[in-house]
Amino acid sequence: MKTDVAVIGGGAIGAAIGYFLRAHPRASEVAVIERDPAFRLASTPRASGGVRQLFSLPENIELSKFGLEFFSRFERDMAVDGAPAPIGFTRGGYLFIVPPAAIPVLEANFAIQQRHGVDVRWLDPAGLKTQFPSMRVDDLGAGVHSPTDGWLDPSSVLQGLRRKARALGAILVTGEVVGIEHDGRRARNLRLKSGETVEAELFINAAGAWASEITAMIGLAVPIEPMRRYEHYFEPGTPIEKLPYVKDVNRLAFRPEGKGYTGGVPDLAEPRGFNFEVDHDYFERVVWPAVAHRFPPLETLKLKNTMPGLYDQNELDGNPILGPCGLENFHLAAGFSGHGLMHAPGIGRAFAELILDGGYQTIDLTRFGWQRVVENKPYRERGIL
Ligand SMILES: Cc1cc2nc3c(=O)[nH]c(=O)nc-3n(C[C@H](O)[C@H](O)[C@H](O)COP(=O)(O)OP(=O)(O)OC[C@H]3O[C@@H](n4cnc5c(N)ncnc54)[C@H](O)[C@@H]3O)c2cc1C
């Protein structure tokens, strides 16, 4: 087949790019190529679903602001033939909590967030205790609460984006990319396992944790590695007050879900690789003590489910690599390192701007480009990741 833009990978990122390329006033033809339309191992359906503006880099804050705006209208805007696209979007808020030593970083980030118009509230330990009576606060220095942040159902977002992209004319191709033909300057076509080829003017690698396998097809090494992370679902023995999405400096991160909570403690020391095994001790050893320490009434919680998933971890700086890379017409949209779902709408819009308007129009994401990798200049978040 032949198209203008071929997107490799049909998860949240690929689907959002497909949608925004079709929704643009000068829409291009686009084919989104996905090897497994059931998304059995993809990261998107395994995500926790959190959307937060609590970042330090302006790009990440702005991407989240747009994400929240987009998700708040999603059900209506992604409707197809009058059928709405509910995603369970809940503005339950986020809460970052830090020990006294980390107050200066939290303060600096708080100031940046305020400058970007984020609704953020500073809470000292007494304020935390008043708002969240079950929380242990004697070892905390402060917290920042962002009541307009929240969460959603990742699979519904993925299905909604795909359905709408298709309704607008995106071609959703089922196939596995196994090779890329190029002349060292430009890519010409993709080879699929079926033997078919996809010819295009421009190619976007949105293969998430598999992005390095795709760039290897053009002889390019990128610092993106699969990193296993568990999402646990657990229920309290005794119910406590309503919590926001809570995160701390030791990477404990969890939020309300149904009768209980979903979340975990990502381990950055986790060996890299496509590992979907479950270490059944991890929750007991790492997550449960962290939850019980912070919320003593949750000591009697019951673990109900553990799901492994992969981060597309950018080893350089934990932020995505976006735009042209390796060949003139070969773009990368990967390395999201745990933030890809919340940023998918902003990334989709950014690629539509880059391709159809000739450059970023709304959020300037130049600093997330490949150049920083070439120059080995990390562009990192400060504080809680
Ligand atoms: C446990 C966990 C919790 C998370 N929590 C959050 C959160 O709260 N908020 C948030 O924003 N993010 C979160 N994330 C991160 C988020 O899930 C990812 O950043 C995001 O889903 C990335 O989307 P993607 O489309 O790039 O990748 P994916 O969803 O993995 O999609 C990539 C697709 O590429 C396909 N593919 C790969 N190779 C090929 C090939 N050769 N040919 C064709 N297709 C191919 C794969 O089949 C896959 O479907 C979490 C991740 C995990 C694992």
The ligand as a Tripos MOL2 file, in Angstrom:
@<TRIPOS>MOLECULE
LIG
   53    58     1     0     0
SMALL
NO_CHARGES

@<TRIPOS>ATOM
      1 C1          2.4880   -0.1270   34.9740 C.3       1 LIG1
      2 C2          2.4840    1.1110   34.1420 C.ar      1 LIG1
      3 C3          1.8520    2.2450   34.6170 C.ar      1 LIG1
      4 C4          1.8250    3.4140   33.8500 C.ar      1 LIG1
      5 N1          1.1320    4.4980   34.3180 N.ar      1 LIG1
      6 C5          1.0270    5.6070   33.5390 C.ar      1 LIG1
      7 C6          0.2450    6.7160   33.9690 C.ar      1 LIG1
      8 O1         -0.3410    6.7010   35.0540 O.2       1 LIG1
      9 N2          0.1400    7.7830   33.1450 N.ar      1 LIG1
     10 C7          0.7700    7.8310   31.9240 C.ar      1 LIG1
     11 O2          0.6580    8.8330   31.2250 O.2       1 LIG1
     12 N3          1.5230    6.7980   31.5040 N.ar      1 LIG1
     13 C8          1.6650    5.6900   32.2710 C.ar      1 LIG1
     14 N4          2.4220    4.6330   31.8430 N.ar      1 LIG1
     15 C9          3.1660    4.7760   30.5860 C.3       1 LIG1
     16 C10         2.2830    4.5680   29.3910 C.3       1 LIG1
     17 O3          1.6360    3.3200   29.4800 O.3       1 LIG1
     18 C11         3.1310    4.6150   28.1260 C.3       1 LIG1
     19 O4          4.0180    5.7320   28.1360 O.3       1 LIG1
     20 C12         2.2410    4.7380   26.8920 C.3       1 LIG1
     21 O5          1.2150    3.7850   26.9340 O.3       1 LIG1
     22 C13         3.0790    4.5560   25.6500 C.3       1 LIG1
     23 O6          2.2130    4.4170   24.5390 O.3       1 LIG1
     24 P1          2.8190    3.8970   23.1970 P.3       1 LIG1
     25 O7          1.7290    3.9870   22.1960 O.co2     1 LIG1
     26 O8          4.1020    4.6090   22.9180 O.co2     1 LIG1
     27 O9          3.2380    2.3780   23.5060 O.3       1 LIG1
     28 P2          2.3900    1.0320   23.4420 P.3       1 LIG1
     29 O10         1.0520    1.1860   24.0310 O.co2     1 LIG1
     30 O11         3.2710   -0.0450   23.9780 O.co2     1 LIG1
     31 O12         2.2050    0.8370   21.8850 O.3       1 LIG1
     32 C14         3.2780    0.4600   21.0490 C.3       1 LIG1
     33 C15         2.7410   -0.5190   20.0450 C.3       1 LIG1
     34 O13         3.7220   -0.8160   19.0590 O.3       1 LIG1
     35 C16         3.4610   -2.1150   18.5930 C.3       1 LIG1
     36 N5          4.6400   -2.6200   17.8940 N.ar      1 LIG1
     37 C17         5.8580   -2.8640   18.4160 C.ar      1 LIG1
     38 N6          6.6840   -3.3360   17.4660 N.ar      1 LIG1
     39 C18         5.9730   -3.3880   16.3190 C.ar      1 LIG1
     40 C19         6.2870   -3.7990   14.9950 C.ar      1 LIG1
     41 N7          7.4880   -4.2630   14.6700 N.pl3     1 LIG1
     42 N8          5.3170   -3.7350   14.0510 N.ar      1 LIG1
     43 C20         4.0630   -3.2700   14.3680 C.ar      1 LIG1
     44 N9          3.7180   -2.8760   15.6060 N.ar      1 LIG1
     45 C21         4.6720   -2.9320   16.5790 C.ar      1 LIG1
     46 C22         3.1550   -2.8830   19.8600 C.3       1 LIG1
     47 O14         2.4280   -4.0770   19.5770 O.3       1 LIG1
     48 C23         2.3600   -1.8640   20.6580 C.3       1 LIG1
     49 O15         0.9610   -2.0710   20.5520 O.3       1 LIG1
     50 C24         2.4710    3.4560   32.5880 C.ar      1 LIG1
     51 C25         3.1150    2.3130   32.1090 C.ar      1 LIG1
     52 C26         3.1220    1.1560   32.8700 C.ar      1 LIG1
     53 C27         3.8090   -0.0700   32.3270 C.3       1 LIG1
@<TRIPOS>BOND
     1     1     2 1
     2     2     3 ar
     3     2    52 ar
     4     3     4 ar
     5     4     5 ar
     6     4    50 ar
     7     5     6 ar
     8     6     7 ar
     9     6    13 1
    10     7     8 2
    11     7     9 ar
    12     9    10 ar
    13    10    11 2
    14    10    12 ar
    15    12    13 ar
    16    13    14 ar
    17    14    15 1
    18    14    50 ar
    19    15    16 1
    20    16    17 1
    21    16    18 1
    22    18    19 1
    23    18    20 1
    24    20    21 1
    25    20    22 1
    26    22    23 1
    27    23    24 1
    28    24    25 2
    29    24    26 1
    30    24    27 1
    31    27    28 1
    32    28    29 2
    33    28    30 1
    34    28    31 1
    35    31    32 1
    36    32    33 1
    37    33    34 1
    38    33    48 1
    39    34    35 1
    40    35    36 1
    41    35    46 1
    42    36    37 ar
    43    36    45 ar
    44    37    38 ar
    45    38    39 ar
    46    39    40 ar
    47    39    45 ar
    48    40    41 1
    49    40    42 ar
    50    42    43 ar
    51    43    44 ar
    52    44    45 ar
    53    46    47 1
    54    46    48 1
    55    48    49 1
    56    50    51 ar
    57    51    52 ar
    58    52    53 1
@<TRIPOS>SUBSTRUCTURE
     1 LIG1         1 GROUP 0 **** ****
